[in-house]
Amino acid sequence: MTRSPLSALALSRLSAALPFATLLLAASTLAAQDQPPATPPEQPPAAPPAEAPASPQPTGEQPASGAAKPANPDEVRVDRPATVNGEAITTDEIIGEAQHLAEDNPGADTVQLQRTARALIAGQILLAAEAKRLGVTLPERDLDEYWERTAGRVPDYKALAEQAGISVERQTDRARRTALADLYLRHRIGLRGDYGRWIPPDPRLVRLVTLTPSQMREAFQENKALLDRPERVVCNLYPVADATAADEAQTIIAAGGTPPGKPPARRELPLDALDPAMPPELATFLREGAIGATMTAPAEQGVLVVSIIGREPAEAARFETSQETLRVMLMRDRMEKARRELIEQLRKQATYWPADLFDA
């Protein structure tokens, strides 16, 4: 799915209202606003799922890139993995990636999420395989360096493997595949040069992702309303073990101190778009609470102490202050177009099953 600049910017605005579950999870893993994730992404940012026909039932046929779709398919078959050039896309991969997509698309249809997840993984396999064909292998030291540079830390492969129920070696291979696919895409569009001698940029794709000043200004005028910043509450989130620790943390905060442990996660939440899944009393607190006030909320593990540290008024968007946000969203949209073009080229030489694997 290709996301237009307009829809991408709308998603950016909406994503500011973190789902309550995500808010709680973020507080237990982040030490500051926009700190990088602890685990590797399964795929570069992707567009939300769109309505599409579900996958066909397995027929036992050999993988094929041009076979016709069967009539009246009913659902994605995660019990029989898809394949790309002989590499299986397993059940746990499909379900895990679908759950990851669901976090950004609450309420989306499960079958469509699984179709999209499967297509994302299939594309990743093609991109990573092409990087390897060109001579990029990413041994362990280079793989760790990639994650240090892009995510700020090396994934805990053992913990991730235990969570997924697979071997550490398999989990490391998945992380390497993710890295190779991302590196291949970024080199082809001219955003990275580490492996330029193996993966040269594609001039056509470089032009696709290049943003000119006139395009930036035109996009700003078209999407100015979406770039306006609503009134926001600024808060610190402190994850603690239990109610006793929460009481102690609130006492320390009230005295002007900082509770012991990890630094808090700082968040700016738009008051006009708080997650409806948030407990009503917490939403009221965020809207009406005084600066310096604290409140507790249940977390997946322990208790979350929420401290209001400031409020920001609504602001009309200005081009000079909106350029970075606008650039990120437009670049994301164009990178997705480039990724799809590369996959479309590579799938023509690939064997895969089912026939509509890349159609999500």
Residue, then its C-alpha position, 0 to 999 in steps of 0.5 A: m500500500t502506498r501512503s500519500p503525503l496527506s494520509a502519512l501526515a494524518l497518521s503522524r498527527l494521530s500517532a501522537a495520541l499513544p494508545f494507553a497500552t503503548l503508553l504503559l509499555a513505553a514507560s517501562t522501556l524508554a528512558a527519554q522521549d524518542q529513545p530508540p526501541a530495544t528490539p529490531p523492527e521486523q520491517p521499515p515503516a509500512a502503510p496501514p492495511a487496506e481492504a484486499p482479498a484474503s489468501p487462497q487455500p493451499t492446493g499443494e501446487q508448486p510455487a509460482s509467480g504468475a498463477a491465477k488466484p482461486a475464487n472465494p478464498d476465506e482466510v490466511r493459512v498460517d498453518r502452512p507457511a508461504t515460501v519465497n525462493g525456497e525460504a519459508i515464512t513461518t507461522d510465528e513470523i506471520i503472527g508476530e509481525a501481524q501483532h506488531l502491525a496491530e499496535d499501529n492499527p488498532g481495530a484492523d481486521t486480523v486476516q488483513l493484518q496477517r496478509t500484510a505481515r506476510a507480504l512484508i516478510a516476503g519482500q524483506i526476504l527478496l531484498a535481503a537475498e539481493a544484498k547477499r547476492l551482491g556480496v554483503t553478508l553482515p558478520e556478527r560484528d557488522l550486524d551489531e554495529y548496524w543495530e547500534r547505529t540504527a536502534g541505539r543498542v544491540p538486540d537481546y537475541k536470547a530473550l527475543a528467541e525465548q519469546a518467539g520460541i525459536s533458537v538464538e541462531r534463528q533469531t539472529d538470522r532474522a535480525r540479519r535479514t531485517a538489517l540486510a533488507d534495510l541496507y539494500l533499500r537505503h543504498r539503492i535510494g542513495l541514503r547510505g554508502d557503507y556498502g556502496r562498492w557492492i550496492p550502487p544507488d539506482p539513479r531513478l530511485v534516487r530521483l524518486v526520494t529527492l525532495t526539492p524546496s518547491q515540493m516541500r513548500e507545496a506539501f506544506q500548503e496542502n497539509k498545513a492544517l494537519l501540521d498544526r499542533p494541538e494543546r498538549v500536556v507534557c508528562n514524565l512516566y515512571p514505571v515502578a514495581d508496586a503500589t508501595a514503590a508508587d507511593e514512595a515515588q509520588t512523595i519524592i516527586a512532590a518534594g521536588g526530587t527524582p525517584p531512583g531507578k531508570p530516568p523517566a520517559r517524557r511524553e507530550l500528549p495531545l489533549d484533543a486525541l487522547d486514547p479512548a482506551m485510557p482509564p477515564e480518571l487518567a484522561t481527566f487528570l491529563r486534561e485538568g491536573a496541575i503542573g507538578a501533580t502525580m497519579t498512578a495507573p496500572a501497567e503491564q508489569g507493576v504500576l506507572v506513576v504519571s507526573i505532569i511537568g508542563r502544558e503546551p498551547a496549541e500552535a499554528a503550523r509554520f513552514e520554518t518549524s515544520q520542515e523536519t516533520l514534513r520531510v520525515m513524512l514525505m521521505r517515509d512515503r517515498m521510501e515505501k514507493a521505492r521499496r515496492e518498486l524494488i520488490e516488484q522487480l525482484r519478484k518477477q525472477a522469484t518463485y513463491w507461494p501462494a500466488d497472491l503473496f505480494d498482493a496485500 
